[in-house]
Amino acid sequence: MANKKVVVAFSGGLDTSYTVMKLTQDGWDVYAACANTGGFSAEQLKSNEENAYKLGAKAYVTLDVTHEYYEKSLKYMIFGNVLRNNCYPISVSSERIFQAIAIARYAKEIGADAIAHGSTGAGNDQIRFDMTFLVMAPGVEIITLTRDKALSRKEEVDYLNEHGFFADFTKLKYSYNVGIWGTSICGGEILDPTQGLPEEAYLKHVTAKEEEAELKITFEKGEIVAVNGEKFDDKIAAIQKIEEIGASYAIGRDCNVGDTIIGIKGRVAFEAAAPKLIIEAHRLLEKSTLSKWQQYWKDQVGNWYGMFLHESQYLEPVMPDIEAMLTSSQRNVNGTAILKLRPYSFQTVGVDSPDDLTKSKLGEYGEMQHGWTAEDAKGFIKVSSTPLRVYYGMHPNEER
């Protein structure tokens, strides 16, 4: 009889390396699949392929879903100005959903009997992977050796070494998860809630020669089309360009404390120059091009969209409905947002937009009205005060 097939979500790290070798030794035909959403370099992918075969995999494949990730979620995160706790751009965590979708899709294509991943039992990723597999690949067994056996790093390293595989799996002070939408940093001082990270803990440092510089991001219907006048058809390339510029000023560093899906508090540092710059530029442009209530309701659904994405609810049927509303809200979000960059920080400057509602001929705020008279203004104010005058007329002794 042929061996059973198992697809291993392979990142090249210790847990997934152990999983590939152990399942191979247990008689499975292992198909190592690396789902890339923009966080792997060409060198890392090449190394992953070489190591997968050394570990005993029957086959290896890279599943590039970077552009799918943008089209199906990332652009909506920009439309919604999504920042969890008004801080964290849901960086690598949002990519896990699309990595899981790609793995499930591949498992179905090859008729796999099982899917394996290297998550532990203490984090969010186990939920993102398991839930996606349960929905998209029903009936396919889910194997999580590290979680189920509560394996230590030493046990995994010893097993690999005993079977002839040697690599540098030294546990470093900091662990990094790099993605197209930012890099999360765990360990070290992050474990102490009174401390922040030192300069050397970050991957990107100030290299910009100029003390200050302008960054101009141009949007059409809410999507980036140009950076400093350079046109981009490829949205991923535009994001990478903004990341390159912002990272040279070490912009986008922060630390987020939030609630994990499993209910405990989690603390993570991150550096995310592109997300921070893009979201604030987009928000600035929206302030001038959206109506008062468009902004209000878009903020509400954008917050829900980010929360559902973080909580592994991307497949919830309400998500396309939210995406439809976010897309509709962007029809007049056109123009260029101007930012000023300096080491470790930036500020918003202004916008140049054909849809700028501040250009109304009815009046200039704080200057002169053209669409109403002084008597109109006094009447408006008097009518607007009616509910308050009614209440305090009945309760004159209440104080504020």
Disulfide bonds with the S-S distance in Angstrom:
none
